[in-house]
Amino acid sequence: MSEKVDISRALKAAITTGRVEFGVDQTEKAIKAGKAQMVILSRNCPSEMLTGSIGVKVHVFEGNNMELGALCGKPFSVSALAVIDKGSSNILTL
């Protein structure tokens, strides 16, 4: 296995230097618009669309939506997020 990407560091870099859409609705819109480069889902993401084949790289975060929200530095739970622009992060290598 190649070197492990630190998901928390990669996420923080993408959020601060790139563009990330939070939430199931925003993520689905970004995919439909062809803007999402990658999607990150919490283990308990409720969206059927996002757990199917969506033509975008998907990374399933091992934690739940509360843990993913905390990792993103948000005061709310995050079930899904779309990376629109990775910025200076290496998140797309997850």
Secondary structure per residue as TSV (DSSP state, phi and psi in degrees):
chain	resnum	aa	ss	phi	psi
A	1	M	-	360.0	139.8
A	2	S	-	-70.7	174.2
A	3	E	-	-57.8	141.2
A	4	K	-	-77.3	128.7
A	5	V	-	-79.4	132.5
A	6	D	-	-77.7	103.5
A	7	I	H	-60.9	-37.0
A	8	S	H	-67.4	-41.6
A	9	R	H	-67.8	-42.9
A	10	A	H	-62.3	-42.4
A	11	L	H	-64.2	-46.7
A	12	K	H	-60.9	-40.4
A	13	A	H	-65.7	-41.8
A	14	A	H	-64.9	-39.5
A	15	I	H	-68.9	-40.2
A	16	T	H	-84.1	-33.3
A	17	T	H	-107.9	-15.0
A	18	G	S	-117.1	-144.8
A	19	R	E	-137.2	125.9
A	20	V	E	-131.5	133.4
A	21	E	E	-101.7	132.6
A	22	F	E	-104.2	145.8
A	23	G	S	100.6	152.1
A	24	V	H	-61.2	-48.0
A	25	D	H	-61.6	-47.7
A	26	Q	H	-63.4	-39.0
A	27	T	H	-65.7	-44.3
A	28	E	H	-62.4	-40.5
A	29	K	H	-63.1	-42.6
A	30	A	H	-63.5	-37.1
A	31	I	H	-68.5	-47.5
A	32	K	H	-60.7	-34.1
A	33	A	T	-81.5	-5.7
A	34	G	T	75.1	20.1
A	35	K	-	-93.3	-25.2
A	36	A	-	-73.4	126.5
A	37	Q	S	-88.3	-28.0
A	38	M	E	-159.7	152.0
A	39	V	E	-124.2	137.2
A	40	I	E	-118.4	126.9
A	41	L	E	-115.6	146.3
A	42	S	-	-76.9	161.5
A	43	R	T	-57.6	-32.6
A	44	N	T	-107.1	31.3
A	45	C	-	-62.3	128.3
A	46	P	-	-81.6	-9.4
A	47	S	-	-78.3	122.7
A	48	E	H	-71.0	-38.3
A	49	M	H	-59.9	-44.0
A	50	L	H	-73.6	-23.1
A	51	T	H	-88.5	-6.3
A	52	G	S	-86.8	-167.3
A	53	S	-	-83.0	117.1
A	54	I	-	-118.3	2.2
A	55	G	S	74.6	14.9
A	56	V	S	-132.2	148.2
A	57	K	E	-61.5	130.7
A	58	V	E	-120.9	133.6
A	59	H	E	-119.2	124.7
A	60	V	E	-95.4	115.7
A	61	F	-	-71.3	137.3
A	62	E	S	-67.4	-23.0
A	63	G	S	-88.5	179.4
A	64	N	-	-89.1	-177.2
A	65	N	H	-65.1	-30.6
A	66	M	H	-67.1	-42.8
A	67	E	H	-67.2	-38.5
A	68	L	H	-66.2	-41.0
A	69	G	H	-60.1	-43.8
A	70	A	H	-64.1	-40.3
A	71	L	H	-62.0	-34.7
A	72	C	T	-81.3	-3.5
A	73	G	T	75.9	25.0
A	74	K	-	-103.5	145.2
A	75	P	S	-84.8	22.4
A	76	F	S	-144.1	165.8
A	77	S	-	-76.7	147.5
A	78	V	-	-127.4	112.2
A	79	S	S	-86.2	-28.6
A	80	A	E	-152.1	148.9
A	81	L	E	-146.3	149.7
A	82	A	E	-114.8	130.1
A	83	V	E	-88.1	112.0
A	84	I	E	-87.7	-46.9
A	85	D	E	-135.2	122.3
A	86	K	-	-73.0	-12.8
A	87	G	T	61.8	-136.1
A	88	S	T	-94.1	11.1
A	89	S	-	-83.1	164.3
A	90	N	-	-106.6	29.4
A	91	I	G	-63.2	-29.5
A	92	L	G	-70.9	-8.1
A	93	T	G	-90.3	1.0
A	94	L	-	-59.4	360.0
